Amino acid sequence: MAIARAFASHSLALALLLVVTPLCTAKIILYSSETLKTGKSLIWGKYEFKMQEDCNAVLYDSNEPIWASQTWGRGCSCYITLQPDGNLVIYDDGNAPVWASNTNFGGKEHYVLILQKDRNLVIYGPARWATNTNIGVSGGMFIESKATIFGTLPANKTTEEAKTSGTIAMVVDNI
């Protein structure tokens, strides 16, 4: 009986751990100088931004394409990178650029490409380019002052309340 009770207790704890803790965390951010190689993606729920094998970068909503770079057939080992100048560029297998967001404003800065929960794919740092595929309304994004942390504002606080709490250094409203 003690073994059955211990097993049941252990099984319940494991089940709670699996419910509370996600098995994997989807990557939703591409930082300056990072790349998405062929077959790799940024994923947020049912939204996926994928660098496909045909050299086309595509944003999907529930496996339906909603935006594409339209660069199919330009290579087979293409990759997309967010350059330190804020320009998002697709390179072919010979490292020649085949598409760009044209957001190069000179100088090396810290940019991020974020697949947001509203389906929009945006370059921040400050915002320079967006796919404009967002739907619905979402909260702002915040950057905490002691470390760079991206997330949404707490549901029970307004932007002003969050700012006055002393933990938010900057609030960036969605485009």
Residue, then its C-alpha position, 0 to 999 in steps of 0.5 A: m500500500a505504501i508503494a502504491r501511495a508513493f507511486a501515485s504521489h510521484s505520478l501526480a507530482l510528475a503530471l503537475l510538473l509537465v503541466v506547469t513546465p513547458l517541454c520546450t521553449a519556442k524561439i521567437i527572437l533573432y538577435s543581431s548577427e544571428t542567422l536562421k539556416t535552411g529549415k530553421s524557424l522562429i515559432w510562437g504558438k501557431y505562427e512560424f517564420k521559416m527559412q525554407e529549403d527553396c530559399n524562400a523565407v515564409l511567415y505561416d499562420s496555422n500552416e497557411p502562408i501569410w507573407a513571403s520574401q518571394t525568393w524561391g529558387r535562388g539557392c538551396s542552402c540559403y540563410i537569413t541573418l539580422q545584421p548589426d546594422g538592422n538590415l534583415v538579409i537573405y543570402d544564397d549558398g554563395n553568400a550573395p544577398v538575394w533579398a533585404s528588408n532595406t533597414n540598414f541605417g548605418g552603424k552597429e547597433h543591437y537589433v532584434l527580430i521578434l515574432q510577436k504573439d499578434r502574428n507580426l514579425v518586427i525588427y526592434g531597436p528602434a522599430r525599422w521594418a515590419t511584415n504588417t501581418n499583425i492581428g488583434v490587439s496585444g500589449g506592449m513589449f518591455i525591456e527590464s532595466k537590470a537585464t534585457i528581458f522581453g515580454t508583455l506587460p502584466a494583465n493587471k497593470t497599465t503601462e503607466e503603473a508598470k513604469t512607476s513600479g521601477t522595473i521597466a526602463m522602456v516600453v515599446d508600443n507595437i507598430 
